[in-house]
Amino acid sequence: MNATWYQRFIRFTNARLWRLTHIDVLLAASLVLLMSGGLVVLYSASGQNMEMVERQVFRLALGFAVCLALAQLPPKYMLRASPLLFVAIAGLLVGVLLFGVGAKGAQRWLEIPGGPRFQPSEIMKIVMPMMIAWYFAHRPLPPSFKQIATVLVIIVIPVLMIAKQPDLGTSLLVAVSGLFVLFLAGLPWIYMLSAGACAPVAGYLLWHVMHDYQRQRVLTFLNPESDPLGSGWNIIQSKTAIGSGGVYGKGWLEGTQAQLNFLPESHTDFIIAVLGEEFGMLGCGVLIFAYLLVIARGLYISATAEDNYARLLAGSLTLTFFVYMFVNIGMVSGILPVVGVPLPLVSYGGTSIITIMATFGILMSIQTHKRAR
């Protein structure tokens, strides 16, 4: 009896070649689909700047190399290295505060003599869930009050250092990546309800420690028309671009908001506005579908992981990736304040691409080494 297409597909994804190279075919194919679409949009958003596109291709290729290298590393080695990595990256965050390189009013980078600069806070997005997952790896779950308090201290220290740079968006994402591990570890509902009840007080305190430009972002989010030619310009132009695209869009390279430079940061944080204008709701839907494929595969890997460390780590990394996507789309479409979060694997960037691809290397390792046992 001939095999069905589904059986042939399963055989292909379980082929010996993929097992030997520790490549998760479904995850890798979803990532390639996402990246390919991103490059098409970047070419338009950058004003047909091929040099910028070539640099992005190089970074994506480098990211894939990091992904495949990490996929070869069994999760048990990641478990052992987690606390050491956490201490090392926390030390680099201290180095950023003391010797960091500044740009646009922020001090977020360390510069390698004779080499490129990099952002340690981006690496902390991965190391934070590794550390919390390591902490819970050999402890009974759900966590006790003492364990929860310990984890919160572990989360708060690097988060405060990143917020000091200042980088509110990254500090919140690092905090979220750690809190997701706590949630997946079985955080009792009473603690979550209590945290929700304390949210207004936390918001009040946060408002008073925010910088003036961060408060302005919140005020602009609430009423962008209050300063249409100043702080409200970006979000007004972004919503105009998305709305003018309609269902099918104006066509590739035909978006007036992006091509006539009405839309600032069109190749970085606001790149999905270019997609919406030129490819419409249909193009945005395809992009979101590619994201959902990646997220669904990540959640499957987490659900079928063989131990607590792998399960918590895979789940947290996947949910953090979802938050990346949700926050960027939310801020560009005006339902969230602008916090400077790029669209993962689509926005033009450097360190963020490498760290996100490292995330998927860890997921592939968890999935493929499980099969090898």
N, C-alpha and C positions, 0 to 999 in steps of 0.2 A: 504494500500500500504506500503510495507516495506521501511524503511528509507535507503537512500544511505549511503556508508561508510563516505562520507563527512558530512552528517547530523549527523550521530552517533558521529563523531569526534568533531563536534561543540558542541553537547550536553555534551560530556565528558569534554571538556575544560570549559564549563559553569556550571559544576556540583556544587551543593550547598556546598559540602565539600570544594572545592577550594575557593569559595567566602567567606566562613566563616573564613578560615585560611589565606585569602589574598595572596594566591599563584597563580601566573600567570603560568599556566601549560606549555605553549609553551616556555616561557623564562626559566623556571626551567629545562625542559627537554633538551633544547639546552646547558645549562650550564653543566648539568651532562654529556652529550656527550663529551663536550670539556674537562672537568676535567678527565674523564675516559681515554681518549686518552693521555692526558698529563702524567698521572701516568705510563702508559705503556712505554712511551718514557723516563720518568725520571728514571725508573728502569734500563734501558740500559745506559743512559747517566751518571748515578752515579756509574757505575761499579757494578751493581747488589747489591747496598747498601740498604738492606731492612730497616735499621734504618732511613735512609734519606727519603725513601718512606713513612714509617709510620709517620714521622714528617710532611711530606707534606699532608698526609691524615688527620691528626689532624688539620692542619691549614685550609685545605679546609672545613672540618666539622665545625670548628669554624667560618669560613667565611660564611658558609651557615646559621649558627645560627644567626649571625649578620644580614644577609640578611633578614631572616624571621622575626627577631625582628623589624627591620626598616619597613618591609612591613605592620606591624600592626599599624604603626603610621600614622594617616591621614596627607595629605600634608599641611593642614592649620597650624598644629603645627610646621612642618618644616619651613614654611614661617615665623612664629613668631620667631623661634630660629635662623634663618639664620644670622642676624647681630651679635648676641651674640657669636655664634660659630666662626664667622670670627674674631672677636676681640680676643677671647680666643686662637685660633690657631696662630694668628699673635703674641700674647704674648709668646706662646711656641717657636715660631721661634726666637724671641729675646733671650729666654732662651737657645736655642741651640747655638747661637753665644757667649753667656757669659759662660755657664756651660756645653756645649754639650760634648758628648763622641766622641773621634776621632778613626778613623781606616783607614788605607791605605792613609794617607795624607788628609783625609776629616773629618770634624766635623759636622755630620748630625743627631746624635741620642741624645735622652734624656734617662737617665736610672732611672727607678723607684727603690728606695731603697728596696732591697730584692726581686725585681721583674725583669721582662724583660725590655730591652731597646726598644724604638720605635722611629719612624721617623716622626715628625710633618709635614714635607713638603709633605708626602704622603697623609695626611688627608686634607691638603690644596687643593689638586686636586679636592676634592668633595666640600669643603666649598667655594672655589672661585666661581664656577658657582651658588651655592646657594645664595651667597651674591649679585651677579650681577642680578640674576633673581628676588631676593627680591627688589632690587632697581627699576627695571622696572615694578614690579607687579602692582603698582597703578599709573603709569605714562602713558601719551598718547604715542603711538608708530606710526611711527618710531621715534627714539630718536633725540633730538635737539643737536646742537653743544655743548652746555653747559653740557648736560647729557653725551655725548660721552667723553668729557674731564674729567668729574668726574669719569666715569668708568675706564678710562685709568689710573688715579691716584690710584684708588683702586687696579688695577691689578699690577701696577709697584712696589708698596711698598713691598708686600711679595715676588714678583719675585726677586727683588734685594737682599733681605735677604737670599733667597735660593741659589742664584748664589754665594753669599759670602761664603757659607759653605765649599768648592764649590761643586755645583751639577747642572751643566749646563743642563743636560737632564731633570731633574725634574722641574727646573725653567721654561724651555721652555714649558713643558706640562701644568704647572699651568697657564702660560700666555695664551696658546692656549685654555684651558678650559674656561677662562673668555672671550676671544675674540669670541669664538663660540656663547656665549650668546648675545654678541653685534651684531654679524652677524645675528642671528635668530630674533633679535628684529627689524630688518629692517634697518640695517646700509646702508645709501645711497651708490650707486655705486661710486659716485665721491670720497668718502673717501677711498674706497678700491683701486681705481685706483691711487689715490695720494699716498697711502701707498706703492703700488707696485713700483711707480716711485722713492720713497725714499729708497727702499730696498738696492740698492748698497751702499748708504751712511751709512745706518744702519749696513750693513755687514762690511764695512770698520772700523766703530767705534767698532763693536763687536770684530773684529780681534785684535784690540789694547788693549782690556780689558781682553782678554782670557789668561788663564794660558798657560805656555809653553807646558804642556802635551796635553792641548786641541787643541792648534795649530798643534801639531804633529799629532793628530788624523785626522785633516782635510787634512794635507799634505799626510798622509798615505792613506786616502781615494782616493786622486787624483792619487797617484802612489804607491801602496802597495809594488811593486817590488823594490823600492828604498832601503828598509831595510828588506829583506825577513826573516832574522833570528832575527829581533828585533821587531820594532813596526808593521811591516807588517805581522808578523807570524800568528796572529789570523785570519785575514781576508783571507789570502791565504789558510790556512788550512780549513777554513769554506767553501770557494768556491770549494776547492778540494773535501770535503766531499759531498756537495750537488751535484756536477757534477758527482762524481763516482757512485752515487745512481741510475742514469738513470731513467727509467720510473717506474720500480717495486721495486728498491732497492736491497740491498745485503741480506736482511733478518734480523729479530729481533736478536739483540746481536751479529751480524756479521759485524758491521761497523768497519773497521780498524782504521779510524781516531779517533773515539771516544774510542774504546776499548783499543787501544794502547797508549792513552793519547797524541796524536798529537794535539788534539783540546782542547785548554784551555777553561775554563768556560763552559764546555759542558753541565752542568746541570743547568746553570742559563741563561745568556744572549744568548748563542749560541746553545741552545737546539734544535732549529729547524734544525740546520745543521745535528744533529744526526738523526732526523726524516727523512730528505732528503736522507741521506746516507743509512739508513736501510729500509725505506719504499718507497723511490723514489718519483717521481712527483705525483704518485697516493696517497701516504700517505699525502703529503703536501696539495694536492687538497682536501682531506677529512677534514683535519684540517681547512683549509681556509673556506670550506663550513660550518663547525660548527660555525666559527666566523661570517660568513655572516648571518646565522640564528639568532644569538644573536643580531647583529646590525639591521637587518630588523625588528625584534620584537621591539627593542628600538625605532626605527624611527616611527613605527606604533603607539606606545604608545604616543610618542611626538605629532604626527599629530592629534590624537584623544583626547588629553588632554582638560580639560574643562576650564582652565583659563591660563592667560599669564605666571604666575609663574611656573605652572606644565609643560606647553609646552616648555618654554625656558630651564628649568632645565633638563627635560628628553632629549631634543634634544642635549644639550651641553654634558651631561654625555655620551650619545651614541656616538657622534662624537669624543669625547676624547678617548673613548675605541677603536674606529677605528684607531685613530692616534697611540695609544700604539702598536697595532698590526702591522700597516703599518711601523712604524719607526723600530721596532725590525726586521721584515722580511727584510726591506730595508737595514739595516746596516749589517745583517748577509750575505745577498746575494751581498753586495758590491755596492749598488746603493745609499747608504747614509753613512755619516761618523758614526763611532762607538761612541755612546753617552751613553752607559750603561743603556739602557731601556730593562727590562725583557719582555719576551713574556707572556702576561696576562693569568693567571690561568694555565699556563703550566710550566714556569720556576720555579725552586725551590726558595721560598721566604717566607717572613713572613708578614710584614706590608702591602706590596703591595696587597697580596691576600685578606686581611681583608678589605682594602679600596675599592678594585674593587667589592667585594661582597656586600659591603655597598651600592655601586652605584646601583646594581641590586635590592637591597631591596627598594631603593627609587623609582625605575621604577615600581616595583610590587605594591608599595603603590599607586602611581599615577593611575595605571591601575585598581586595584581592588577596591579602594575606590570610583572611578568614577562609577563603576558598582553598588555599594551598595546604591548610592543615589536614 
